[in-house]
Amino acid sequence: MKTLLLTFSLIFSFTCSSLTAQSISEKTDGMEKYEGFFDFWWDDDEGKIWMKIDKVDEEVLYVNSLAAGMGSNDIGLDRSQLGDTRIVSFKKVGPKVLMVQPNYNFRASSENELEQKSVEEAFAQSILWGFEVAAYEDGKILVDATDFLLRDAHDVTGVLQNRNQGTYSLDASRSAIYLDGTFNFPKNSEFETTLTFTGSNPGGHVRSVTPTPEAITVRQHHSFVELPDDGFQPRKFDPRAGYFGISYQDYSAPIGEEFTQRYIARHRLEKKDPTAEVSEAVEPIIFYLDNGTPEPIRTALLDGARWWAEAFEEIGYKDAFQVKVLPDDAHPLDIRYNVINWVHRSTRGWSYGSSVIDPRTGKLLKGMCCLGRSVFDKII
């Protein structure tokens, strides 16, 4: 009897050990792989995204956006609306991987690591998510990213409540990964989800734009992006210049001196030939017009936006600002494209701009302009 129990115990221990030691390749066998910045796999049987984290303790950029909105200016949830931009890092702690957002609002710019640590520990960080380790291989970690992606990252429920449009909650049974908006590239991984919010007592604005007001379905987008290199030179903010930008508290500033640091938000525009009076840019600024923009508005917007090229020519840049039509296979929320969006709404509303900015330096990584179609209807 003792021999039988010992044998069973050994078999059970071996089985448990084999399960916990499962490799990433074994776990993802048979799934569709998307190679890129963060390799991930689509599990069609379970409807899940499995993401490989090979950048532990390395900072990356995370952006959430709204891919398909509600079409009401009064609600304010527009198609291609950018959300928050955060720097995050992944930290493995036992069986968990924590997604940590450091606090870049308070810093120490000195080279003294202890001084930097004292500031870091004085202010709170934010842990945005905790993933369970599903597999581990050669220092790389596999996690189930599905629940993280299927949450209300854009705070649709909060916006609806603040606009007095009803109390809604996310219905997981009517939400899923949206593969048509999910891509992977060498420097950015893009994910999209279909989310359905259910509630009662919908407001008038919701009733005017939703086929069944008790069920609101939109799409949200998530981007993980490689941070720029250290070659960008921040430019000090001057209120007379009319720029917007970033600011933070530098606690390594000498006592009695200003410790609020401000930098403008700008593209990294450099001449190929710095000695030339007029030179092409190393990397021109290219804006892409929404390919769903109809004529004659499409041609008018292309011509009008291209007038900006004259301003760049005046300061010595040739072909440094360009405007093209967004390629048919491109996604407007792909971080690689600056986009002029053509936004439809049921009511007249304003146009506005937004951007993705490196919170460390003010480097502008993506420009976004949302043009309300109703404004042009009134003009024409």
N, C-alpha and C positions, 0 to 999 in steps of 0.2 A: 504493500500500500504506500509506504514511504517513497519507494522507488517511482511509483506511478505519479505521485504528487510532485516529486522533484522533476520528473520528465515534463509534466504539464507546465510547471513553473518556468522551466527553461524555454519551452516552446513559446509560452506567452510573452516572456521577456524579449525573445528574439523578434517576435512579430511586432511588438510595440516599438522596439529599436528600429526596425526596418521602416515602419511608418513615419517616425520622426526624422529619419535620415533620408527621406525621399528627396531626390535631386530635382532641380528646376526642369531639366529635360524630361524626366519621368512624369512630373506633375502636369506638364503642358503637352504631353504626347497626344497627337491627334487634333490639337487646337490650331486655329489660324494665327500665324505670327505676323506682327507688324514691327519691323525693325526701324530704329531711329534713336532719338535722343534718350528716351526711356523705352526699351523694348517692352512690348506688351502682347498678350494673346487674347483672342476672342474665343470664349467657350460657348458655342452655340447651344449645346445641350442644357446648360444652366443659365444662359443669358448673362454671363459674367465677363468682366475684364480683369485679367491677371497681369500685374505690372511688375517688371523686374527693376529693383532699386540697386543700381550699381554705383551710385553717387552718394554713399553714406558720409555724413558730416561735410558735404559740399553744398554751398549755397546755390540755389536756382531761383528763377522767377516763376511765380504762380499768378495767373490772371483768370478771373471768372467773368463771363459775359452772358448776354441774352441773345440767342441766335434767332428765335422766332417769338415775336411779342404779341401785344393785344390790340394794337391799332387804335389807341385812344390817347390823345394828347393829355386829356384830363387825368387819366390814370398814370401815364408816364412810363410805361413799360414798352419801349420801342424795339423793333427788330434791329439787330446788330449794335445794341447798346452795351458799351463797355462797363464792367463792374470794377471791383477792387484789384489793385496790383500789390502783391506782397513778395518779399524775399523770404524763402523758406529753406530749411535743411531737414534731412531725414537722419534720425538717430536711433540706432538699435539698442534696446534695453531688454535683455533676456528674450522672451518670446514675442516682444512687441517692437514696432517701429513707430516712433513718434515724429509727426510732422510739425516742426517748430518754427515759429516766426520770431526772429530776433527783433528787438526794439531799436530801430534806426532813428527814432526821434530824439534819442539821447545817446551821445557818443563821446569818446575821447580820441582825438585825432593824433595824439602823441605816439611815439614809438614804444613807450613804457607799457609793457604787457600788464603789469600789476595795476597801473592807473586805468587801463582799458577795462580790466576785470572789475574794478571797484565801481565803475559806472554801469557796467553790464548787470551787476548784481543789485544795484540800487533801484532799478526799474523793472517792472514786470515784462516777461515775454508772453507769447500766446502759443499754446499747443493747439493746432487746428484740427488734428485728427490722430487717432491711434490705430495702426494696422496690426493684424496678427501675422506672424511669420508663417507662411504656408510651405516654403521650401527654401533651402540654403545650399549654395554651390559656389566654391572658389571666391568667397567673400561677397557674393551677390545674393540678394534676398528677393524672394517672390512673395507678393502680397495680393490679396483680393481687394481691388480698388473700387468695386462696384458700389458699395454703400456710400463711399466718399463721393463718387461721381453723381449718385442719384439723390443727393440732398438738395435742399433749396439754397444753393450758394448765393443766388442773386437776391434773396429775401423778397420773393414775390408776395408771400403771405403778409409780411410787414408793410409793404407798399399798399396792398389792398386795404389793410386795416387802417392805415394812416389816412387814406383817401376816403374813408367811410364807405367802402364798397363791399363790406361783408367780412365775416370771419371764416377763413379757409385753412385747410390743412392738407399736407401732401398725402396723396393716396398711392402707396407703393404698388398696389395691385394694378394700377393703370399707368405705371411709369416704367421706362425701359431705356437701355442704351440705344442711341441713334447712330447706327454705323455709317450712314451717308455723310455725317458730319464729323467722323472720327478718322484721323490721319496720323502719320508719323513721318518726321523729317529729321535730318542729322542734328539740327539745333533746336527743334521744338516738337513736342508731342501734343496733339490736339484731340480732345474728347468731347462728345456731345450726347445729351440725354433728352428724352421726351418725358416731361413731368406733368402730372395731372393733379390739380388742386380741387378739392371738393368742399362745399360749404352751403350755408343757407343764408337767407335774407340778402341776396346780391343787390348791390347798388345800381342806380340807373345807368351809370357809365358801363358797368359790366354787362348789363342786359342789352345795351345797344351794340355790343361788338362780339358777344359770345353766343354761339348757336344754342347751347344749353347752359344757362348762367350758373347752375349748380355744379358744373364741371368745367374748369378752365384748364386747357392744355397748352403749354408753351414749350420751348426748347431752350436749355441752358448749355453753355459751352465752357470748357476748362482748358487752359493752356499751361504747360510746363515748358519753360524757355531757358536756354543757356544765357547766363549773364554776360554782358560785354566784357572785353578785356580791360586792362588798366591803362590803355593808351589814350583814353578820352580825357581832355582837359576841361574841368568844370569852369564855368564863367560866373563871376560874381553878379548877383542881382542888383539892379539899380532901378528904383521905382519910376524914374523919368523915362525909361526905355519902353515901358508898356508890356513887358514880358510877364508870364506867370512862371512858376517853378517850384522848387522844394525848399524846405527850411528844417533845421534841426538845432538842438542845443549841444554845443561843444564844451564839455566840462574840463577840458584840458587847457582852455583859454586862460591866460594870466589873470590873476585877481584884479578886478577893476576894469577890465576890458570887456567888450561886447562878446558874449558867448553864443548869441543866435547867429548862425551861419545861413546865408541864403544864396542859392544858385538858380540861374534861369534854366528853363527846359528848352533844349535845342537839339537839332540833328547834328551828327558828326560830319560836318562838311569841310573837306580839305582839298587843296589844289594838288593836281598831279605834279605840277611844276611850281613850287612856292616862289620861285624867282620871277616868274612870268607875270606881266601885267594882267593878261587874260589867260586863263587855263581851264581845262576841263577838270571836273571833280574826280577824286579818287573813287568815290561812290556817290552818284547823283541821288537827289531826293526824288522819288517817283511816287506819285499819287495815282491810284486806280479808280476810275469811275465805275460805279455799280453797273454791271452788264444788263441789269433789268430796267435801266433808264430808257424811256421811249424817245423817239424823235418827235418834234425837233429839239426837245430839251437836251438830248444827249449831245448833239453837236454844239449847242449854245454853251453847255457846261464845260465841254472840252476846250472850246475857244477861250471862255472866260477864265478858267483856271490857269491856262497856259500864259496869261498875261503876267503872272508872277515871275516868269522866266526873265522878263525885262529887268526886274529889280535885282536879280542875281547877276545879270550881265553888267549892271552898273557898278557892282563891287568886285568885278574881275573874274566871274565864273561863266564858262561857256557850257550850255546844255546841262546845267547843274540842277534845274528844276524841270521835271517832265510830268506829263499827264497822259495816261493810257487807259484803255478800257480793260476792266478786270477780265482775265482769261476765264473761259467757261468752266474750266475744271478747278478754279481757285475758290477758296472759302473766304468770305469777307472778314471773318474773325481770325484767320491765320495771321500770326504775329508778323509774318514777313511782308505783309502788304499794308501800305497806307491807303485808306479807302474813303471815297466820297460816296456815301450811301443814299439811295433814293428810298425815302420812308413814306409809306402810305398810312394815313390815319382817317378815321371816320369824321373827325372834326378838324377845324383849322388849328394849326399849332406852329410853334417856332422851330427854327433850325438851330443846331448847336454843334460844338466840337468837343472832343475829348481825346485822350491819349494814354498810351502806356509809357511810363517813365521809369528809368532806373532810379530807385529811391536813394541810392548812395551818392549819385553824381548829378542828376538832372538830365542825363542823356535821354533824348526822345527816341523810343524804339518803334512806336507805331502811332501814326496820326489817324484820327477817325472823325469824319464830318457827317452828320445826319441832316439831310435836307428834306424838309417836309414838303410833300408833293402839293398840298393844298395851297401853300404860299404861291406856287407858280401858277396854279389855276386862276388865282385872283389877278395875277399880273397879266396873264394872257387874255 
